[in-house]
Amino acid sequence: MHPVILSLLLGLTAAAANVFGGAIIVQKNWDRSYLRYFIALGAGFMLATAIVEVFPAALELNGKNAAFLVLVGYLIIHFFEHTVTPHFHFGEETHTDEFVHAHKGYSILLGLTIHTFFDGIAITAGFLVSSWLGWIIFLAIFLHKIPEGFTITSVMLASGQSRGVAWAASMLLGAATFAGVLTMALFKHQVSYGLPLAAGVTIYVAASDLIPEVNREPGARMALVVFLGVGLMFLLDHLVHLH
């Protein structure tokens, strides 16, 4: 299958996971406790993928410029989270006293929308470089898509929005993911720029958003799940290179 077609199909899958994550919050009786493990597993897998797979591929494509673009990608998300969305938390957020004003929920939605757009950029850029890189990036992104939809829906409800509006916010994240896929598909000749930018964004989300959420959990279990995510990436890499 052509890499662009495959990235479009998987982009839709990732977008659907955002919407499904929102549905988890909308359904009152759904057990949500297991989602913390998605966050920990996704953190380890994303961090390992970005550093071990995506960054070296970006260096091959764009030389020393790639390192600068990785830093730019990292700082883009840092800028939005600490200026436009200074109250951002990636994990579950249901503190209604903190999210009193609706504009706070919308500012967080803006920050997450930018992040998910780069998720889509990363998926297509990966497939444009190699099938293996595309699949490993997709899996890294997919692992945190459900908690991502879960997060934004929780935040919107906590800021006083209706369940319909909250679920629509998760749909917007899904749409932003697919928009990123389409953008990279349209500008596929710029993959040498898109891939390192996406690497920087991925490193930020894994190391600065997800890992701190994992560290808030008591005990060693969550930390071990992070290592499981890292190990999963290396296992997949080993299995692929055996064939």
Long-range contacts (C-beta under 8 A, 24 or more apart in sequence): 3-124, 3-127, 3-128, 3-131, 3-134, 4-124, 4-127, 4-128, 4-185, 4-188, 6-127, 6-131, 6-134, 7-123, 7-124, 7-126, 7-127, 7-128, 7-134, 7-181, 7-184, 7-185, 8-178, 8-181, 8-182, 8-185, 10-123, 10-134, 10-138, 11-120, 11-123, 11-124, 11-177, 11-178, 11-180, 11-181, 11-182, 12-178, 13-138, 13-142, 14-119, 14-120, 14-123, 14-138, 14-141, 14-142, 14-145, 14-174, 14-177, 14-178, 15-173, 15-174, 15-175, 15-177, 15-178, 16-174, 17-142, 17-145, 17-146, 17-149, 17-174, 18-116, 18-145, 18-146, 18-148, 18-149, 18-170, 18-171, 18-173, 18-174, 18-177, 19-149, 19-167, 19-170, 19-171, 19-174, 20-146, 20-149, 21-145, 21-146, 21-147, 21-148, 21-149, 21-150, 21-151, 21-153, 21-170, 22-149, 22-150, 22-152, 22-153, 22-166, 22-167, 22-169, 22-170, 22-171, 23-149, 23-167, 23-170, 24-146, 24-149, 24-150, 24-153, 25-150, 25-153, 25-154, 25-157, 25-166, 25-167, 26-153, 26-163, 26-166, 26-167, 32-92, 32-150, 35-92, 35-146, 35-147, 35-150, 36-91, 36-92, 36-214, 36-217, 36-222, 37-222, 37-225, 38-143, 38-144, 38-146, 38-147, 39-90, 39-91, 39-144, 39-147, 39-210, 39-213, 39-214, 40-210, 40-214, 40-217, 40-222, 40-223, 40-225, 40-226, 40-228, 40-229, 41-143, 41-225, 41-226, 41-228, 41-229, 41-232, 42-140, 42-143, 42-144, 42-147, 42-206, 42-210, 42-229, 43-144, 43-206, 43-210, 43-211, 43-213, 43-214, 43-226, 43-229, 44-206, 44-225, 44-226, 44-227, 44-228, 44-229, 44-230, 44-231, 44-232, 44-233, 45-139, 45-140, 45-143, 45-229, 45-230, 45-232, 45-233, 46-140, 46-141, 46-143, 46-144, 46-202, 46-205, 46-206, 46-210, 46-229, 47-203, 47-206, 47-207, 47-211, 47-229, 47-230, 48-229, 48-230, 48-233, 48-234, 49-136, 49-137, 49-139, 49-140, 49-202, 49-233, 50-140, 50-199, 50-202, 50-203, 50-206, 51-203, 52-233, 52-234, 52-237, 53-133, 53-136, 53-137, 53-233, 53-237, 54-122, 54-126, 54-133, 54-137, 54-195, 54-196, 54-198, 54-199, 54-202, 55-196, 55-199, 57-129, 57-130, 57-133, 57-195, 58-192, 58-195, 58-196, 58-199, 61-129, 61-191, 61-192, 61-195, 61-196, 62-192, 62-193, 62-195, 62-196, 65-196, 66-192, 66-195, 66-196, 67-196, 69-193, 69-196, 69-197, 69-200, 70-196, 70-197, 70-199, 70-200, 70-203, 71-200, 72-197, 72-200, 73-118, 73-196, 73-197, 73-198, 73-199, 73-200, 73-201, 73-203, 73-204, 74-200, 74-201, 74-203, 74-204, 75-200, 76-114, 76-118, 76-197, 76-200, 76-201, 77-111, 77-114, 77-115, 77-118, 77-200, 77-201, 77-204, 77-205, 77-208, 78-204, 78-208, 80-110, 80-111, 80-114, 81-111, 81-209, 84-110, 84-111, 85-110, 85-111, 88-112, 88-209, 89-151, 89-213, 90-147, 90-148, 90-151, 90-205, 90-209, 90-210, 90-213, 91-147, 91-151, 91-213, 91-216, 92-150, 92-151, 92-154, 93-151, 93-154, 93-155, 93-158, 94-154, 94-157, 94-158, 95-158, 96-158, 96-160, 98-158, 99-155, 99-158, 99-159, 99-160, 100-159, 100-160, 101-159, 102-159, 102-160, 102-161, 104-159, 105-155, 105-156, 105-158, 105-159, 105-160, 105-161, 105-169, 106-159, 108-152, 108-155, 109-152, 109-155, 109-156, 109-169, 109-172, 109-173, 112-148, 112-151, 112-152, 112-173, 113-172, 113-173, 113-176, 114-176, 115-201, 115-205, 116-148, 116-173, 116-174, 116-176, 116-177, 116-180, 117-176, 117-177, 117-179, 117-180, 117-183, 118-180, 118-197, 118-198, 118-201, 118-202, 119-145, 119-177, 119-180, 119-198, 119-201, 120-176, 120-177, 120-178, 120-179, 120-180, 120-181, 120-182, 120-183, 120-184, 121-180, 121-181, 121-183, 121-184, 121-194, 121-197, 121-198, 122-180, 122-194, 122-195, 122-198, 122-199, 122-201, 122-202, 123-180, 123-181, 123-184, 124-180, 124-181, 124-184, 124-185, 124-188, 124-194, 125-184, 125-191, 125-194, 125-195, 125-198, 126-195, 128-184, 128-188, 128-191, 129-191, 129-195, 132-240, 136-233, 136-236, 136-237, 137-198, 137-202, 139-236, 140-202, 140-233, 141-202, 143-229, 144-205, 144-210, 145-177, 148-173, 149-173, 149-174
